[in-house]
Amino acid sequence: MSQKNQRETARQNRKTRIRKRIFGTEQRPRLSVFRSAKHIYAQLVVDSTGSTILAASTLSAEIRTEIGELDKSDAAKKVGQLIGKKAVEKNIRRVVFDRNGFLYHGRIKALAEGARESGLEF
């Protein structure tokens, strides 16, 4: 098994452990984060209905131009601020943070801090 497969398997195991305890409701949706090599994605999910309320990423039109010159951690913080702003506009203040098996470090941490700055609580 290659090192890449081992890392992905370890992340999937962490994700499974985390998701046993985390559940998004209408009052407190789940803020799910996915990190790829180039981009970062965040979405608010209601697990009882299986629906996504809103989403933001480094590919979002609202912040695409601002992100061009930033490094990946700063871009992740902007994505967190954007999803926080959108959530507050929809009167969503409390969420459950789902790091999706990624370590709470670097870009994941930056996104969470950006979301908190925008008024989200988790």
Steps between C-alpha positions, in 0.01 A plus 500: 500500500644837404540785745221695329255214549604462864438869566160493329401184688602660830295812413197287412531318834515831688202625299294194594584543870409869490174452307370249756460789743428798273152561358366818338147617582282788377592706807869405491618385155831324439781711351679244286845582363691334216858582411663411171853582389395831340160593644291487815124451515250557782128430516221507756311171502178392672543125548136429589393605148834439328498849355769763458386843619789698357856454382817698440841417361810655353319468168204717614441799274471741797859452613673353196670829407616573857656157540721512191808638671450347847665187633280197572455565875389859444265381224352245743440778753316703233281195422421469872406866518279466191309196627464668840361814341255301285387296803441808716292650217280187519477536882724201567736575787582157646649213301673169564850498351586193294867497403431192286795300633755773430720607788397827667808679374602736223227570246225321698581711807516819289154430354356440848652824631361694205154356562518593870604855411186529287276412792462121491521305825620142532 
